Amino acid sequence: MSLTNINGHGVSRICLGTMTWGEQNTEQEAHAQIDHALEQGINFIDAAEMYPVPPRAETQGQTEAYIGSWFARTGRRKDWILATKATGPREEFDFLRGGPRFTREHLVEAVDNSLRRLQTDYIDLYQLHWPERNTNCFGVRGYTHRPDSEPDWIPLEEVMRTLEMLIQQGKIRGYGLSNETPWGAMTFLHTAEREGLPRPQSIQNPYSLLNRTYEIGLAEISHREDIGLLAYSPLAMGLLTGKYRDGALPRGSRLALFKRFARYASAPTWEAAERYVALAEAHNLNPAQMALAFVNSRPFLLSNIIGATSLEQLGVNIRSLDIVLSKEVRDGIKAIHQALPDPAP
């Protein structure tokens, strides 16, 4: 098994995240980040039709448009493995397609709109941003079965047949899952095998020192089914960099600007983050690089999605690839995790 490629193409261990582009970053800054990442050997970039975050009708699609204008300006589309995502149903996204779903009509419209903004004729990895059905994601720890309160979600086989059609048309090269559960992942995989349909290539879920819930169920699936993790929020919205220590909210930082990230607001989360930052400093490590190096070292990882609002941050994050954590640091991480496991699911 080798969790290193998308559709047979090798992807870099670091993936360039983009959700700040169009909100916290200008088009010029986005282009500078793409240039720098490419110079450092990064070949994988991840976006979404709903980006930038926080999502608003006024800015929706700007992130993809910035990537598209870089492709148009440079002509270097083939240097990148490009991933983006289709938005799932939530009330706050009613401005998208009148309320996004995973019907054939919706997915075709979503793909076509993304291709237009991205100024390309194909997407390497097209991901379902979150399930249509009710699941415990986005900070919800436990699953509660509420079949009467969810929309009639499109059967997964029907969604997969639409994705197969898009692959056959050449609009996408493959597809992936996101914010998915073990049940969802295995249902996609079993359906693909049973019906002879394309199988998902990846699972993009949150994973960091503050949220290792992927290890419960999904990590085994990654190994046994050869479907790797695309880890998002590996720095827990910046908590693991140390910039929010002692309750600080630096001007322009994400937690200062936006109040939607409730999963990082608990006292145990901040306590665990403080312990991890202190551990890094005790071993003369940059806290962000230690946190990213831990994610980079996971055997079920396909790629680690890093985001930055400055070239300096981006450079620091990419250099985490050069960090090998000592046994003392690994033991310290283990002790903190045992004391405060997964405070930000």
Secondary structure, 3 states (H helix, E strand, C coil): CCCCEECCEECCCEEEECCCECCCECHHHHHHHHHHHHHCCCCEEECCCCCCCCCCCCCCCHHHHHHHHHHHHHCCHHHCEEEEEECCCCHHHCCCCCCCCCCHHHHHHHHHHHHHHHCCCCECEEEECCCCCCCCCCCCCCCCCCHHHCCCCCCHHHHHHHHHHHHHCCCECCEEEECCCHHHHHHHHHHHHHHCCCCCCEEEEECECCECHHHCCHHHHHHHHCCEEEEECCCHHHHHHCCCHHHCCCCCCHHHHCCCCHHHCCHHHHHHHHHHHHHHHHCCCCHHHHHHHHHHCCCCEEEEEECCCCHHHHHHHHHHHHCCCCHHHHHHHHHHHHHCCCCCC
